[in-house]
């Protein structure tokens, strides 16, 4: 009987932790060592970034005060891969307007998700070469948005006109 009770407590605590974790995502500083240990980030970016310099796609150093430095580097690399007429600053401003730079934000009114507030139906579209990646993946959202803008889909963002 005690063993059954212990097993049930272990299962219940794991379930509670799963619920808490899905409602309150862990910060990147916690996830990065875990990802490294599990080799999740070892896969190359999808699609390959070809001639884009690898050093533009790294996390900012701990001394960097701007938490969005990584996003700016990805925006630059994404624009090099998927050229669009707007400036990189315009894309950054749209991103900040849409999500405040929070990659895990979900607006239940849509539901819209991530940095650029994609609907799952849009994210899963055949146009999106990054659709196999998680909709909350910040890098994927930036590269997908650059691709969308290169295809003249800017009108899909309400913040584009602000």
N, CA, C and O atoms as a DFTB+ gen file, in Angstrom:
648 C
 N C O
     1  1       0.825      -1.190       0.000
     2  2       0.000       0.000       0.000
     3  2       0.869       1.254       0.000
     4  3       0.576       2.207      -0.722
     5  1       1.941       1.264       0.806
     6  2       2.821       2.432       0.847
     7  2       3.511       2.655      -0.495
     8  3       3.701       3.792      -0.927
     9  1       3.878       1.567      -1.139
    10  2       4.532       1.690      -2.432
    11  2       3.578       2.315      -3.444
    12  3       3.986       3.184      -4.216
    13  1       2.331       1.894      -3.455
    14  2       1.334       2.459      -4.355
    15  2       1.158       3.948      -4.082
    16  3       1.070       4.741      -5.019
    17  1       1.107       4.331      -2.826
    18  2       0.960       5.739      -2.458
    19  2       2.169       6.549      -2.930
    20  3       2.014       7.659      -3.439
    21  1       3.353       6.003      -2.763
    22  2       4.577       6.691      -3.201
    23  2       4.575       6.851      -4.720
    24  3       4.918       7.920      -5.225
    25  1       4.200       5.822      -5.443
    26  2       4.138       5.885      -6.901
    27  2       3.132       6.936      -7.337
    28  3       3.412       7.715      -8.248
    29  1       1.975       6.973      -6.708
    30  2       0.957       7.969      -7.045
    31  2       1.448       9.387      -6.762
    32  3       1.176      10.300      -7.542
    33  1       2.156       9.579      -5.672
    34  2       2.703      10.906      -5.356
    35  2       3.742      11.334      -6.378
    36  3       3.784      12.501      -6.770
    37  1       4.574      10.410      -6.807
    38  2       5.585      10.725      -7.816
    39  2       4.918      11.120      -9.132
    40  3       5.313      12.102      -9.761
    41  1       3.914      10.362      -9.544
    42  2       3.191      10.666     -10.776
    43  2       2.499      12.012     -10.665
    44  3       2.570      12.821     -11.590
    45  1       1.836      12.263      -9.555
    46  2       1.123      13.527      -9.356
    47  2       2.077      14.709      -9.365
    48  3       1.766      15.745      -9.952
    49  1       3.236      14.575      -8.724
    50  2       4.178      15.697      -8.703
    51  2       4.753      15.948     -10.094
    52  3       4.985      17.099     -10.462
    53  1       4.984      14.901     -10.865
    54  2       5.453      15.069     -12.239
    55  2       4.415      15.754     -13.102
    56  3       4.759      16.605     -13.922
    57  1       3.140      15.396     -12.932
    58  2       2.056      16.014     -13.678
    59  2       1.918      17.480     -13.300
    60  3       1.728      18.333     -14.168
    61  1       2.013      17.780     -12.002
    62  2       1.922      19.170     -11.545
    63  2       3.070      19.989     -12.108
    64  3       2.872      21.136     -12.510
    65  1       4.267      19.418     -12.144
    66  2       5.415      20.105     -12.715
    67  2       5.241      20.358     -14.199
    68  3       5.631      21.412     -14.703
    69  1       4.654      19.391     -14.906
    70  2       4.405      19.564     -16.329
    71  2       3.425      20.707     -16.569
    72  3       3.640      21.533     -17.457
    73  1       2.348      20.761     -15.782
    74  2       1.364      21.839     -15.918
    75  2       2.023      23.175     -15.618
    76  3       1.869      24.124     -16.387
    77  1       2.759      23.265     -14.509
    78  2       3.421      24.526     -14.142
    79  2       4.391      24.946     -15.246
    80  3       4.447      26.124     -15.599
    81  1       5.144      24.010     -15.790
    82  2       6.112      24.323     -16.832
    83  2       5.460      24.795     -18.115
    84  3       6.016      25.645     -18.811
    85  1       4.283      24.259     -18.448
    86  2       3.621      24.696     -19.667
    87  2       2.976      26.064     -19.495
    88  3       2.830      26.808     -20.464
    89  1       2.587      26.404     -18.254
    90  2       2.011      27.726     -18.000
    91  2       3.088      28.783     -17.801
    92  3       2.863      29.955     -18.103
    93  1       4.239      28.395     -17.304
    94  2       5.335      29.312     -17.016
    95  2       6.606      28.753     -17.627
    96  3       7.360      28.058     -16.945
    97  1       6.867      29.046     -18.926
    98  2       8.046      28.475     -19.574
    99  2       9.334      28.880     -18.859
   100  3       9.454      29.984     -18.327
   101  1      10.274      27.973     -18.864
   102  2      11.560      28.236     -18.226
   103  2      12.314      29.284     -19.018
   104  3      12.223      29.306     -20.245
   105  1      13.058      30.155     -18.349
   106  2      13.846      31.157     -19.068
   107  2      14.950      30.500     -19.883
   108  3      15.397      29.395     -19.577
   109  1      15.377      31.193     -20.917
   110  2      16.404      30.668     -21.817
   111  2      17.669      30.294     -21.063
   112  3      18.347      29.338     -21.438
   113  1      18.003      31.032     -20.001
   114  2      19.226      30.738     -19.241
   115  2      19.159      29.362     -18.589
   116  3      20.193      28.747     -18.329
   117  1      17.952      28.878     -18.326
   118  2      17.790      27.545     -17.754
   119  2      17.762      26.498     -18.859
   120  3      18.322      25.412     -18.709
   121  1      17.107      26.829     -19.973
   122  2      16.933      25.860     -21.043
   123  2      18.210      25.587     -21.828
   124  3      18.422      24.462     -22.279
   125  1      19.071      26.601     -22.002
   126  2      20.254      26.414     -22.841
   127  2      21.155      25.280     -22.353
   128  3      21.555      24.448     -23.167
   129  1      21.498      25.206     -21.049
   130  2      22.331      24.073     -20.623
   131  2      21.637      22.727     -20.826
   132  3      22.285      21.728     -21.141
   133  1      20.321      22.706     -20.644
   134  2      19.558      21.473     -20.839
   135  2      19.593      21.077     -22.307
   136  3      19.814      19.912     -22.636
   137  1      19.372      22.057     -23.199
   138  2      19.399      21.771     -24.634
   139  2      20.771      21.264     -25.052
   140  3      20.878      20.324     -25.840
   141  1      21.816      21.884     -24.524
   142  2      23.171      21.454     -24.864
   143  2      23.396      20.015     -24.420
   144  3      23.967      19.212     -25.157
   145  1      22.947      19.697     -23.217
   146  2      23.122      18.343     -22.690
   147  2      22.360      17.327     -23.525
   148  3      22.838      16.217     -23.760
   149  1      21.165      17.717     -23.973
   150  2      20.327      16.797     -24.734
   151  2      20.628      16.831     -26.224
   152  3      20.039      16.065     -26.988
   153  1      21.538      17.708     -26.655
   154  2      21.929      17.854     -28.064
   155  2      20.770      18.275     -28.951
   156  3      20.749      17.940     -30.136
   157  1      19.812      18.999     -28.402
   158  2      18.681      19.470     -29.202
   159  2      19.143      20.520     -30.203
   160  3      18.667      20.546     -31.338
   161  1      20.064      21.384     -29.794
   162  2      20.499      22.473     -30.650
   163  2      21.619      22.082     -31.600
   164  3      22.128      22.941     -32.320
   165  1      22.019      20.818     -31.629
   166  2      23.112      20.395     -32.489
   167  2      22.720      20.353     -33.963
   168  3      23.584      20.394     -34.839
   169  1      21.429      20.271     -34.233
   170  2      20.989      20.191     -35.617
   171  2      21.231      21.537     -36.305
   172  3      21.080      22.584     -35.675
   173  1      21.606      21.523     -37.591
   174  2      21.816      22.784     -38.292
   175  2      20.487      23.510     -38.471
   176  3      19.432      22.874     -38.469
   177  1      20.525      24.852     -38.629
   178  2      19.275      25.595     -38.849
   179  2      18.579      25.078     -40.095
   180  3      19.228      24.586     -41.019
   181  1      17.261      25.190     -40.121
   182  2      16.478      24.728     -41.257
   183  2      15.823      25.918     -41.894
   184  3      15.163      26.670     -41.177
   185  1      15.947      26.155     -43.182
   186  2      16.895      25.526     -44.078
   187  2      18.310      26.032     -43.823
   188  3      18.501      26.972     -43.051
   189  1      19.327      25.404     -44.479
   190  2      20.703      25.844     -44.257
   191  2      20.864      27.321     -44.586
   192  3      20.239      27.836     -45.513
   193  1      21.688      27.975     -43.836
   194  2      21.854      29.405     -44.009
   195  2      22.915      29.758     -45.048
   196  3      23.278      30.926     -45.188
   197  1      23.405      28.780     -45.762
   198  2      24.335      28.960     -46.867
   199  2      25.501      29.865     -46.515
   200  3      26.326      29.514     -45.672
   201  1      25.580      31.033     -47.154
   202  2      26.737      31.910     -47.006
   203  2      26.631      32.877     -45.835
   204  3      27.525      33.700     -45.637
   205  1      25.563      32.795     -45.058
   206  2      25.413      33.703     -43.929
   207  2      26.476      33.363     -42.896
   208  3      26.640      32.201     -42.525
   209  1      27.191      34.369     -42.436
   210  2      28.270      34.133     -41.469
   211  2      27.713      33.553     -40.180
   212  3      26.759      34.084     -39.613
   213  1      28.311      32.461     -39.720
   214  2      27.834      31.773     -38.519
   215  2      27.896      32.672     -37.301
   216  3      27.060      32.556     -36.405
   217  1      28.879      33.574     -37.249
   218  2      28.998      34.410     -36.046
   219  2      27.842      35.394     -35.888
   220  3      27.672      35.968     -34.812
   221  1      27.040      35.601     -36.941
   222  2      25.892      36.495     -36.802
   223  2      24.706      35.783     -36.177
   224  3      23.687      36.415     -35.901
   225  1      24.815      34.473     -35.947
   226  2      23.685      33.712     -35.451
   227  2      24.033      33.089     -34.105
   228  3      23.702      31.930     -33.856
   229  1      24.674      33.818     -33.268
   230  2      25.027      33.314     -31.953
   231  2      24.327      34.139     -30.891
   232  3      23.861      35.249     -31.150
   233  1      24.261      33.590     -29.714
   234  2      23.671      34.306     -28.597
   235  2      24.579      35.454     -28.198
   236  3      25.797      35.369     -28.358
   237  1      23.990      36.539     -27.675
   238  2      24.820      37.642     -27.225
   239  2      25.657      37.230     -26.025
   240  3      25.293      36.314     -25.288
   241  1      26.760      37.897     -25.837
   242  2      27.607      37.591     -24.687
   243  2      26.888      38.023     -23.413
   244  3      25.997      38.870     -23.477
   245  1      27.247      37.466     -22.261
   246  2      26.586      37.827     -21.010
   247  2      26.698      39.311     -20.686
   248  3      25.862      39.850     -19.961
   249  1      27.729      39.983     -21.221
   250  2      27.890      41.403     -20.937
   251  2      26.898      42.262     -21.710
   252  3      26.689      43.424     -21.362
   253  1      26.283      41.709     -22.752
   254  2      25.363      42.469     -23.574
   255  2      24.133      42.860     -22.756
   256  3      23.465      42.013     -22.162
   257  1      23.852      44.159     -22.740
   258  2      22.704      44.658     -21.980
   259  2      21.400      44.518     -22.768
   260  3      20.323      44.480     -22.173
   261  1      21.484      44.443     -24.087
   262  2      20.298      44.364     -24.934
   263  2      19.870      42.904     -25.085
   264  3      20.531      42.144     -25.793
   265  1      18.770      42.496     -24.430
   266  2      18.336      41.094     -24.534
   267  2      17.855      40.732     -25.934
   268  3      17.681      39.552     -26.238
   269  1      17.638      41.723     -26.785
   270  2      17.158      41.438     -28.142
   271  2      18.309      41.387     -29.152
   272  3      18.062      41.331     -30.357
   273  1      19.552      41.405     -28.686
   274  2      20.697      41.369     -29.597
   275  2      20.659      40.122     -30.478
   276  3      20.975      40.186     -31.666
   277  1      20.277      39.004     -29.902
   278  2      20.168      37.766     -30.682
   279  2      19.127      37.941     -31.786
   280  3      19.348      37.509     -32.917
   281  1      18.007      38.564     -31.471
   282  2      16.970      38.776     -32.484
   283  2      17.487      39.664     -33.610
   284  3      17.219      39.403     -34.783
   285  1      18.227      40.710     -33.258
   286  2      18.779      41.606     -34.288
   287  2      19.751      40.844     -35.201
   288  3      19.757      41.054     -36.414
   289  1      20.566      39.965     -34.621
   290  2      21.499      39.169     -35.433
   291  2      20.735      38.244     -36.368
   292  3      21.095      38.106     -37.537
   293  1      19.684      37.609     -35.861
   294  2      18.877      36.725     -36.707
   295  2      18.151      37.509     -37.792
   296  3      18.040      37.034     -38.922
   297  1      17.656      38.703     -37.468
   298  2      16.981      39.537     -38.471
   299  2      17.949      39.855     -39.603
   300  3      17.578      39.796     -40.775
   301  1      19.177      40.189     -39.259
   302  2      20.183      40.491     -40.269
   303  2      20.482      39.267     -41.137
   304  3      20.532      39.367     -42.363
   305  1      20.678      38.128     -40.502
   306  2      20.952      36.899     -41.248
   307  2      19.751      36.490     -42.101
   308  3      19.921      36.033     -43.231
   309  1      18.556      36.652     -41.572
   310  2      17.340      36.282     -42.301
   311  2      17.148      37.170     -43.527
   312  3      16.743      36.696     -44.589
   313  1      17.441      38.465     -43.373
   314  2      17.302      39.386     -44.506
   315  2      18.329      39.059     -45.587
   316  3      18.041      39.205     -46.775
   317  1      19.522      38.618     -45.190
   318  2      20.531      38.221     -46.172
   319  2      20.073      36.983     -46.948
   320  3      20.336      36.866     -48.145
   321  1      19.388      36.062     -46.267
   322  2      18.909      34.833     -46.903
   323  2      17.641      35.064     -47.714
   324  3      17.474      34.509     -48.800
   325  1      16.747      35.894     -47.171
   326  2      15.455      36.188     -47.815
   327  2      15.332      37.698     -47.966
   328  3      14.668      38.334     -47.148
   329  1      15.948      38.295     -48.981
   330  2      15.943      39.759     -49.119
   331  2      14.531      40.324     -49.241
   332  3      13.695      39.794     -49.973
   333  1      14.287      41.394     -48.522
   334  2      13.021      42.123     -48.579
   335  2      13.364      43.611     -48.607
   336  3      14.443      44.003     -48.163
   337  1      12.457      44.443     -49.124
   338  2      12.806      45.856     -49.331
   339  2      12.904      46.704     -48.058
   340  3      13.620      47.705     -48.050
   341  1      12.220      46.336     -47.011
   342  2      12.228      47.135     -45.793
   343  2      13.573      47.036     -45.072
   344  3      14.392      46.165     -45.366
   345  1      13.776      47.940     -44.133
   346  2      15.004      47.897     -43.337
   347  2      14.873      46.835     -42.250
   348  3      13.773      46.405     -41.903
   349  1      16.016      46.428     -41.730
   350  2      16.020      45.499     -40.595
   351  2      15.345      46.150     -39.392
   352  3      14.679      45.475     -38.608
   353  1      15.517      47.449     -39.251
   354  2      14.893      48.170     -38.133
   355  2      13.369      48.102     -38.222
   356  3      12.691      48.015     -37.198
   357  1      12.831      48.143     -39.438
   358  2      11.377      48.034     -39.621
   359  2      10.901      46.673     -39.114
   360  3       9.893      46.595     -38.412
   361  1      11.619      45.596     -39.463
   362  2      11.214      44.271     -38.993
   363  2      11.307      44.202     -37.473
   364  3      10.429      43.637     -36.820
   365  1      12.368      44.774     -36.912
   366  2      12.522      44.767     -35.459
   367  2      11.362      45.512     -34.797
   368  3      10.829      45.047     -33.790
   369  1      10.968      46.650     -35.345
   370  2       9.859      47.429     -34.771
   371  2       8.533      46.671     -34.865
   372  3       7.729      46.708     -33.934
   373  1       8.306      45.990     -35.981
   374  2       7.086      45.180     -36.115
   375  2       7.087      44.072     -35.062
   376  3       6.070      43.825     -34.414
   377  1       8.227      43.410     -34.896
   378  2       8.338      42.347     -33.894
   379  2       8.036      42.884     -32.494
   380  3       7.291      42.261     -31.736
   381  1       8.608      44.029     -32.153
   382  2       8.394      44.600     -30.821
   383  2       6.943      45.026     -30.638
   384  3       6.390      44.886     -29.547
   385  1       6.329      45.538     -31.685
   386  2       4.918      45.921     -31.620
   387  2       4.032      44.693     -31.438
   388  3       3.081      44.719     -30.657
   389  1       4.341      43.627     -32.154
   390  2       3.520      42.413     -32.105
   391  2       3.629      41.676     -30.771
   392  3       2.622      41.216     -30.233
   393  1       4.853      41.561     -30.231
   394  2       5.044      40.685     -29.067
   395  2       5.855      41.294     -27.930
   396  3       6.023      40.660     -26.888
   397  1       6.354      42.501     -28.109
   398  2       7.228      43.078     -27.100
   399  2       8.546      42.317     -26.988
   400  3       9.250      42.439     -25.985
   401  1       8.881      41.536     -28.008
   402  2      10.111      40.765     -27.996
   403  2      10.034      39.493     -27.172
   404  3      11.066      38.903     -26.851
   405  1       8.830      39.060     -26.825
   406  2       8.633      37.838     -26.032
   407  2       8.295      36.686     -26.984
   408  3       7.205      36.633     -27.555
   409  1       9.237      35.781     -27.140
   410  2       9.050      34.700     -28.110
   411  2       7.993      33.678     -27.706
   412  3       7.470      32.959     -28.557
   413  1       7.678      33.607     -26.423
   414  2       6.712      32.602     -25.963
   415  2       5.328      33.177     -25.699
   416  3       4.484      32.497     -25.115
   417  1       5.080      34.407     -26.114
   418  2       3.786      35.032     -25.854
   419  2       2.719      34.430     -26.773
   420  3       2.949      34.207     -27.962
   421  1       1.559      34.176     -26.191
   422  2       0.426      33.642     -26.945
   423  2      -0.778      34.521     -26.662
   424  3      -1.160      34.710     -25.507
   425  1      -1.370      35.054     -27.710
   426  2      -2.570      35.868     -27.591
   427  2      -3.758      34.963     -27.899
   428  3      -3.941      34.562     -29.048
   429  1      -4.572      34.633     -26.886
   430  2      -5.678      33.695     -27.096
   431  2      -6.770      34.236     -28.004
   432  3      -7.635      33.471     -28.430
   433  1      -6.761      35.522     -28.313
   434  2      -7.794      36.087     -29.179
   435  2      -7.716      35.532     -30.592
   436  3      -8.710      35.575     -31.316
   437  1      -6.559      35.009     -31.009
   438  2      -6.355      34.543     -32.386
   439  2      -6.592      33.077     -32.598
   440  3      -7.453      32.740     -33.411
   441  1      -5.920      32.197     -31.953
   442  2      -4.751      32.478     -31.122
   443  2      -3.542      32.801     -31.985
   444  3      -3.294      32.164     -33.009
   445  1      -2.810      33.791     -31.552
   446  2      -1.596      34.228     -32.220
   447  2      -0.423      33.897     -31.310
   448  3      -0.518      34.040     -30.091
   449  1       0.689      33.454     -31.903
   450  2       1.802      32.953     -31.101
   451  2       3.138      33.502     -31.567
   452  3       3.363      33.712     -32.759
   453  1       4.027      33.733     -30.595
   454  2       5.416      34.038     -30.869
   455  2       5.729      35.490     -31.149
   456  3       4.888      36.375     -30.993
   457  1       6.968      35.712     -31.571
   458  2       7.473      37.066     -31.796
   459  2       6.643      37.858     -32.788
   460  3       6.400      39.048     -32.589
   461  1       6.208      37.205     -33.856
   462  2       5.464      37.894     -34.901
   463  2       3.984      37.516     -34.916
   464  3       3.264      37.837     -35.862
   465  1       3.533      36.827     -33.851
   466  2       2.121      36.521     -33.646
   467  2       1.479      35.802     -34.834
   468  3       0.542      36.308     -35.451
   469  1       1.995      34.627     -35.136
   470  2       1.444      33.789     -36.192
   471  2       0.256      32.981     -35.691
   472  3       0.228      32.546     -34.540
   473  1      -0.721      32.785     -36.564
   474  2      -1.766      31.786     -36.330
   475  2      -1.203      30.454     -36.807
   476  3      -0.414      30.418     -37.752
   477  1      -1.591      29.384     -36.178
   478  2      -1.082      28.061     -36.558
   479  2      -1.392      27.755     -38.030
   480  3      -0.573      27.152     -38.723
   481  1      -2.562      28.166     -38.502
   482  2      -2.928      27.910     -39.899
   483  2      -1.953      28.596     -40.851
   484  3      -1.577      28.023     -41.874
   485  1      -1.546      29.807     -40.524
   486  2      -0.593      30.542     -41.359
   487  2       0.788      29.905     -41.256
   488  3       1.460      29.681     -42.263
   489  1       1.204      29.615     -40.015
   490  2       2.517      29.028     -39.788
   491  2       2.681      27.715     -40.550
   492  3       3.762      27.425     -41.060
   493  1       1.619      26.927     -40.628
   494  2       1.668      25.611     -41.262
   495  2       1.542      25.666     -42.775
   496  3       1.578      24.629     -43.438
   497  1       1.395      26.861     -43.327
   498  2       1.183      27.005     -44.768
   499  2       2.359      26.536     -45.607
   500  3       3.504      26.535     -45.155
   501  1       2.058      26.139     -46.834
   502  2       3.080      25.621     -47.751
   503  2       4.148      26.662     -48.065
   504  3       5.269      26.292     -48.415
   505  1       3.839      27.941     -47.951
   506  2       4.806      29.005     -48.223
   507  2       5.964      28.995     -47.222
   508  3       7.069      29.432     -47.543
   509  1       5.706      28.492     -46.001
   510  2       6.645      28.618     -44.885
   511  2       7.628      27.452     -44.838
   512  3       7.272      26.345     -44.434
   513  1       8.847      27.706     -45.248
   514  2       9.889      26.678     -45.205
   515  2      10.280      26.291     -43.783
   516  3      10.998      25.311     -43.586
   517  1       9.818      27.047     -42.790
   518  2      10.179      26.813     -41.387
   519  2       9.028      26.184     -40.600
   520  3       9.104      26.081     -39.375
   521  1       7.981      25.770     -41.277
   522  2       6.767      25.258     -40.624
   523  2       6.991      23.995     -39.794
   524  3       6.182      23.683     -38.921
   525  1       8.072      23.269     -40.053
   526  2       8.351      22.058     -39.279
   527  2       8.947      22.378     -37.912
   528  3       9.052      21.497     -37.058
   529  1       9.333      23.617     -37.703
   530  2       9.879      24.026     -36.403
   531  2       8.748      24.550     -35.529
   532  3       7.686      24.925     -36.028
   533  1       8.981      24.573     -34.251
   534  2       7.976      25.014     -33.279
   535  2       7.569      26.451     -33.565
   536  3       8.414      27.299     -33.850
   537  1       6.272      26.719     -33.488
   538  2       5.760      28.057     -33.757
   539  2       6.325      29.096     -32.782
   540  3       6.352      30.285     -33.102
   541  1       6.772      28.671     -31.611
   542  2       7.348      29.589     -30.633
   543  2       8.866      29.717     -30.751
   544  3       9.488      30.398     -29.935
   545  1       9.467      29.081     -31.740
   546  2      10.907      29.155     -31.968
   547  2      11.221      30.548     -32.530
   548  3      10.838      30.868     -33.656
   549  1      11.912      31.363     -31.749
   550  2      12.184      32.752     -32.134
   551  2      12.956      32.832     -33.445
   552  3      12.612      33.632     -34.315
   553  1      13.989      32.020     -33.597
   554  2      14.786      32.045     -34.822
   555  2      13.914      31.678     -36.022
   556  3      13.978      32.338     -37.059
   557  1      13.112      30.645     -35.888
   558  2      12.242      30.223     -36.988
   559  2      11.243      31.315     -37.341
   560  3      10.976      31.549     -38.520
   561  1      10.684      31.990     -36.331
   562  2       9.724      33.063     -36.619
   563  2      10.383      34.213     -37.377
   564  3       9.789      34.776     -38.296
   565  1      11.598      34.555     -36.994
   566  2      12.300      35.650     -37.676
   567  2      12.601      35.271     -39.120
   568  3      12.368      36.068     -40.029
   569  1      13.114      34.069     -39.341
   570  2      13.427      33.648     -40.703
   571  2      12.158      33.484     -41.535
   572  3      12.149      33.824     -42.719
   573  1      11.090      32.969     -40.933
   574  2       9.823      32.827     -41.659
   575  2       9.258      34.190     -42.029
   576  3       8.712      34.364     -43.119
   577  1       9.384      35.147     -41.135
   578  2       8.867      36.488     -41.423
   579  2       9.674      37.141     -42.536
   580  3       9.104      37.807     -43.400
   581  1      10.987      36.964     -42.529
   582  2      11.800      37.485     -43.634
   583  2      11.374      36.840     -44.952
   584  3      11.269      37.514     -45.977
   585  1      11.130      35.533     -44.915
   586  2      10.652      34.845     -46.114
   587  2       9.305      35.417     -46.552
   588  3       9.104      35.691     -47.735
   589  1       8.386      35.599     -45.609
   590  2       7.063      36.156     -45.926
   591  2       7.199      37.549     -46.537
   592  3       6.534      37.865     -47.524
   593  1       8.049      38.368     -45.958
   594  2       8.230      39.721     -46.491
   595  2       8.871      39.679     -47.873
   596  3       8.571      40.526     -48.714
   597  1       9.740      38.719     -48.117
   598  2      10.350      38.593     -49.451
   599  2       9.306      38.169     -50.481
   600  3       9.488      38.366     -51.682
   601  1       8.198      37.578     -49.989
   602  2       7.076      37.171     -50.851
   603  2       5.965      38.221     -50.869
   604  3       4.861      37.955     -51.344
   605  1       6.262      39.418     -50.350
   606  2       5.321      40.553     -50.317
   607  2       4.074      40.279     -49.480
   608  3       2.968      40.654     -49.870
   609  1       4.249      39.624     -48.326
   610  2       3.130      39.306     -47.437
   611  2       3.066      40.253     -46.223
   612  3       2.467      39.906     -45.205
   613  1       3.671      41.429     -46.323
   614  2       3.749      42.344     -45.194
   615  2       2.379      42.764     -44.651
   616  3       2.253      43.067     -43.465
   617  1       1.378      42.785     -45.487
   618  2       0.053      43.255     -45.062
   619  2      -0.595      42.355     -44.017
   620  3      -1.620      42.726     -43.446
   621  1      -0.027      41.184     -43.755
   622  2      -0.581      40.267     -42.764
   623  2      -0.331      40.734     -41.323
   624  3      -0.937      40.198     -40.395
   625  1       0.535      41.705     -41.126
   626  2       0.856      42.193     -39.783
   627  2       0.222      43.546     -39.553
   628  3       0.518      44.509     -40.261
   629  1      -0.651      43.619     -38.563
   630  2      -1.277      44.890     -38.204
   631  2      -0.252      45.921     -37.791
   632  3      -0.413      47.109     -38.073
   633  1       0.793      45.484     -37.130
   634  2       1.842      46.406     -36.663
   635  2       2.731      46.900     -37.788
   636  3       3.525      47.817     -37.579
   637  1       2.625      46.329     -38.955
   638  2       3.466      46.742     -40.079
   639  2       3.181      48.208     -40.446
   640  3       4.085      48.931     -40.864
   641  1       1.954      48.631     -40.291
   642  2       1.550      49.967     -40.716
   643  2       1.687      51.013     -39.634
   644  3       1.407      52.184     -39.889
   645  1       2.106      50.641     -38.432
   646  2       2.242      51.616     -37.341
   647  2       3.507      52.393     -37.446
   648  3       3.774      53.253     -36.607
